[in-house]
Amino acid sequence: MSHYEYKAIPAPHESEATSASQTPEARLADAVTVRLNAMAKEGWTYLRSDAFALTGVSGKQAVLVFRRESDFGMFGQDKPSFGTFGPEAAE
């Protein structure tokens, strides 16, 4: 059985200036690409993006969600229900 760990990072909300990208859309796409590639180098796989409302702030903050396989070390043998939310997790 595969076990995963997850990580969410803020998605860029402003484009980053580069000489190769001339439009705001292209600059924003480049900023997202940089973040995706940086996470991939660390073994993370992109899953999706989500947007969350923040208290006291207008609009929403987008986050990029990643996952990678993890065996959780000792938990694989000692705590077989680690990471579950059903009744077996209460043991």
C-alpha distance (Angstrom), angle and dihedral (degrees) to the residues before:
residue distance angle dihedral
M1 . . .
S2 3.78 . .
H3 3.77 120.2 .
Y4 3.78 122.4 -159.9
E5 3.75 137.9 -162.3
Y6 3.79 119.9 -152.2
K7 3.77 134.9 -147.6
A8 3.80 131.0 -172.4
I9 3.79 123.5 -162.4
P10 3.80 129.5 -177.2
A11 3.78 112.5 -93.0
P12 3.78 114.5 -128.1
H13 3.78 111.2 -97.1
E14 3.76 97.5 -174.4
S15 3.76 128.4 50.4
E16 3.77 119.9 -112.3
A17 3.78 117.9 -130.7
T18 3.79 115.7 -112.6
S19 3.75 130.6 161.0
A20 3.82 92.1 -127.7
S21 3.81 96.3 55.5
Q22 3.76 114.9 64.6
T23 3.82 103.2 174.4
P24 3.82 128.3 61.2
E25 3.82 89.6 -119.4
A26 3.81 92.7 53.2
R27 3.81 92.0 47.0
L28 3.81 91.1 51.0
A29 3.82 90.5 48.3
D30 3.81 89.1 51.5
A31 3.83 90.8 51.2
V32 3.81 91.0 52.0
T33 3.82 90.9 46.1
V34 3.81 91.1 53.5
R35 3.81 91.1 53.2
L36 3.81 93.9 45.3
N37 3.80 92.2 50.2
A38 3.81 92.7 46.3
M39 3.80 91.3 53.6
A40 3.82 92.1 45.0
K41 3.81 89.7 56.0
E42 3.82 87.3 59.7
G43 3.81 92.1 51.6
W44 3.81 98.1 -99.1
T45 3.82 120.9 140.1
Y46 3.79 118.1 -148.6
L47 3.82 112.9 -119.5
R48 3.79 108.3 171.1
S49 3.76 146.5 -54.7
D50 3.79 125.7 -103.4
A51 3.79 132.2 -172.1
F52 3.78 123.4 -139.7
A53 3.78 131.9 -168.3
L54 3.79 113.0 -125.0
T55 3.79 122.5 -146.9
G56 3.78 111.2 -109.4
V57 3.81 94.1 9.2
S58 3.78 126.3 97.9
G59 3.78 117.0 -128.5
K60 3.78 127.2 12.7
Q61 3.79 135.9 -71.7
A62 3.79 116.2 -129.7
V63 3.78 119.6 -144.5
L64 3.79 130.2 -167.3
V65 3.81 112.6 -133.4
F66 3.81 121.6 -149.0
R67 3.79 136.1 175.9
R68 3.79 138.2 -168.1
E69 3.77 134.3 -176.7
S70 3.77 117.0 -93.1
D71 3.77 132.4 174.1
F72 3.83 92.6 -157.1
G73 3.79 89.3 -136.9
M74 3.79 111.5 -121.1
F75 3.78 93.6 12.5
G76 3.80 92.1 73.6
Q77 3.81 91.1 67.5
D78 3.80 103.6 22.9
K79 3.79 100.4 40.7
P80 3.83 110.7 28.7
S81 3.82 90.5 172.2
F82 3.82 93.9 53.9
G83 3.79 109.4 134.8
T84 3.81 95.2 20.4
F85 3.78 126.1 114.6
G86 3.79 102.0 -160.9
P87 3.81 128.7 100.5
E88 3.81 90.8 -80.1
A89 3.82 89.0 65.5
A90 3.81 90.7 69.1
E91 3.80 92.4 66.8
